[in-house]
Each structure stands twice: as C-alpha cells, then as structure tokens.
Amino acid sequence: MPTKKDISNLLIDAALKLAAERNWPDVTMIDIAQAAGVSVADCYDHCNGKADLLRQFVKRVDRAVLDDLDTEDFNEPGHDRLIAVIMARFDMLLEYRPALRSIIAARGDMGPTDSLRAIKSYFGAMRWMLEAAGFRTSGLHGSMRVAGMTAIYAKTFRHWLDDDSSDFAPTMAYLDRELSQAANWDRQVEKGFGRASRICGKITDRCRDFSMKKSPKHDHDTPMDNTAEHGATGAADR
C-alpha cells in the first residue's frame, strides 16, 4: 500500500494532469482519485478537496526550492539571492504551467474560505522565500515585507505564465524592477520604524522621569507614620 506521502503526491500529480487537460472547475475529486489510482476513501483521508491539494502542492514546491539551496548562495547580495530563489521556484513550476494556467483562469475554483486559506499558504511560502534569501520577516516590518513580496510574486507569476521565451529573461527583468522598487520602499519603512522607535524611547524616558519626580520620598516619615509610631510607643509604655 502506498505511504501517506506517496498518496498525497499521486493525488497532486493527478489533479494537475487533469487541470492541464480540461477546465479546472470540471475536474472532480472522483476524477482525481481515479486518475491517481487511489480509492475514494484514501483520497478522503489525505485531502479535504481540490483547494487542499493546491495548498499541498505549494508546500511541495517550497520544499523543493529550499532543498535545492546552496549555502554559498548566502554570500551574494540579498537582492540577487531573492531573484535566484524566485526564479528557481518558477523552474520547479515549469512542467505544471499548462495546469496552472487552467487553475488561474478559474481563480482556483475556490469559495471565500478556501481563498483565505490559499492566501495564508502563499504568505507562508513567501515568508520562507524571503528567509531563504536572508531577509528578516519577524515583527511588523517583517510582516510588511511578506505582504509586499506576496504581491510582487503574484504579479510576476502572471507575467511568467505568458512568458514564452527560452530563458524567461523578460520575467527575470520584470522581477528585478519590482524588487528594486520594493527595496526603496523597504528602506523608507526601515527609516520610519527607526525614527518611531527613537521617539517612543524619548517619550518613555520622559514619562519615567516625570513619574520619579511625582513619587513620594520614602526616606522621611509621613505624619501618619509618626502617629502610628507614637501610638505604638505609648501602648508599650502602658
């Protein structure tokens, strides 16, 4: 019996093959199970529908791209590394391009819930691509980078779908321009966060100084403390 990973891959490959042959909305899960040589019950155990298979496919591509990374690539500038990572992703997708055209034409044949899940999957994928290229993705600034990279990838992906050149040089040039513009924006955002951080630090320091000036001095007894002390002394004398 095929392993769980093998069944998932069989279903993904069958779905993409059928998508290349017919309209994606016309492909059913029964069609996919039959094309994969998998029982409908096993198909049910390994995916929640066509949208789930597409998310698994995205993750499989992520894994292949990350597995192909060379540690020497990290010596290159971040901009060049990111172009290399994204173009490597397109290389992985090349054999599936007819299927992807069919799926994109039907917008994935997804409802609102599946669409939100798909967006989340691509955000996760782009986070990994940025990390693989040496960019930090933590915090608010990192999340903005991920969102920007997701938008750039979506536009470049559509450009790549229609790029019939042998080396995809037009796609690479388009990606280069988009990333260069995004880099300028990213530097401005970084400067803005730096200024905001310095302002917040100054405000915090002033609030701390003001609080210390207003706080009571503890090295002198208050009248209430003196009264309590005299009362205790009197009681002891009695």
N, C-alpha and C positions, 0 to 999 in steps of 0.2 A: 504494500500500500504506500502511495507517495507520502512524503512528510508534509507537515503543515506548510513549510516554506515552499516546497515544490508545488503544492496545490494552489497556493496563492499566486505563484509565478505563472502556472498554467492558465489560471483564470485571467490574469492581467494580459498575457500574451494573446489569449483567445479573444478577449474584448477588443484589443487594439487591432487585431487582424480583421475582425468583423466591422469595426469602425471604418477601416480603410476600404471595405468592400461595399458598404451601404450607409445610409443615413443613420447617424448615431441614435436618434430617438426611436428608430425602428428596431434596434437591437435590444432583445430582452435578456433577462438573466437565464432563462431556459436555453436560449440560443448560445449564450456564453458557456454554460455548463456542458452542453452537448459538444460544442466545438473544442472544449478543453478535455473532453473525455472524463469528466468528473460527474458524479451523481449530483442530483439537485440538493440532496441532504448535505453532502460535503460542501457544496457551493454555499449553502446557507450557513454552515459552520464557520466559513472562512471569510465571508464578507457580508456587508449589510445592503449591498446594491451596487449599481454602476458607479455612483459617486464615490463610494468607499473604495472601489477598485482603482479609480483615478487617483485618490489620495495615496493608496499603497504604491501606485506607480511613481508618483512624485517622490516618495520616500526611497524607492528603489534607485531612482536616478540620483538623488542626493548621496546615497551610499556609494554608488559607482564613482561619482565625481570625487568624493572625499577619499575613497580608496586609491584613486589614481594620483593623489597629491605627492609631490616630491619635496622633501624637506629643504632642498636647495632653492626652491621657488621663493622661500620666505626671505631670501637675500635681495629680492627685487623690490622696487618701489610698490607701495600699496595699490596705486592706480593700475599698474601693469599686471600685478597679481590678480586683481579683481577681473580685469578683462580676460586673462587666461582662464580663470575659474568659470566665468560665464560662457566663454566660447567652448570650453571643454564640455559644459552642460549641453550646449547645442549639438556638439559632436555625438554625445550619447543619445540625443533625441532624433538624430537624422533618419534612422531607419523607420521611425514611427511617424514621420512627418505627414504622410497621407492620412493616417488615422487622426492625428492632431488637428489637421485642417477640418475634418468632418466633425470632430468634437467641438472645436471652437465655433464652427458655423452654427451649431445648435446650442452654443453657450453652455455646453456640458450637459444639457438636458436636466438641469437641476432646479429644485424648488428653493425657496428662501433659506431654509435651514441648511441644506447641502451647500448652497452658495457661500454661506457664512463659514462653514467648515472648510470649504476649499480655500477661502481667503486666509483662514488661520493656517492651513497647511503651507500655503505659499509664503506667508510671513515667516513661518518656521524654517522653510527652505532657504529663504534669502538671509535669514539670521546666520545660518550655517555657512552660506557662501561668503558673507562678509567676514565671519570669524576665520574661515579658511584663508581669506586674503589678508588677514592680520588686522582687521578693524574691530574696535571695541563696540559691543552692542548692548552694554548694560546701561541702566538708568534711562532718564528721559531723553537725553541726547542720543543714546544708542537706539532707543525705540523709534526716534525720528529718522535715524539712518536706515533702519529696517524698512520703515514705511516708504521712504524715498527710493530705496533700492528695489522694492517690490513694484513700484510704479514704473521705474526705469526698465525693469526686466519685462513687465507686461508689454510695454511699447516696443521694446527691442524684439521680443518674441514674435509679435505680429509682423515686424519687419523681416525677421528671419524666415517666417513661413512663406513669404513671397520672394525671397532671395534665391534666384536660380543660378547664381554664379558658382564656379567650381570651388572657390576657396572662401566664400562668404565674406570677402573683403568689404562689401558695402555694409553688411551687418556689423562688422567689427568697427568700421569707421563711424557708424551711427552710434554704437555703444560708447565709443571713445568720446564723442561730442557730448553725449548725455551725462557721462560720468564726470567730464571736465566741468560742465556747468554745475553739476551737483556738488563737486568738490569746493567750488567758490561759495556756494550756499552753505556748505557744511562748515567752512572756516568762519563765516559770519556768525553762524549759530554758536560755534565754539567760543568766539569772542564775546557774544552776548551772554552766554552762560557764565563766562569768566567775570564779566562786569557785574552780573546779577549776584554771583557768589561773593564778590568783594563788598557790594552794597549790603547784602544780608549780614556779612561779618561785622561791618561797621555798626549796623543797627543793633545787632546782638550785643556788641561791646558797650554801646551807649546805654542800652537797657540794663545791662549788668551794673554799670557804674551808677546809674540812677537808683537802682534797687539798693545798692550798698549804701548810698548816701541817706536814703529814707529809712533804712532798717534801724531799730533801736540799739543803743550801745549796751552791751551786756556786762561791761566792766563796772557799772555803777548800779547800786540797788535802787529800785523804784520805791516810792512811798509805801506801796502795798507790801513790798518785801520787808521794809523796815518795820511796819506794823506787825507783820506776822512774826518777825524775829523777836520784837519786844514782848509780844503776847506769849511766845514760847518760853522766853526767859522768865516772865512773871509767873507762869504756871509752874516752872521748875522750882522757883523760889518758894512758892506756896507749898 
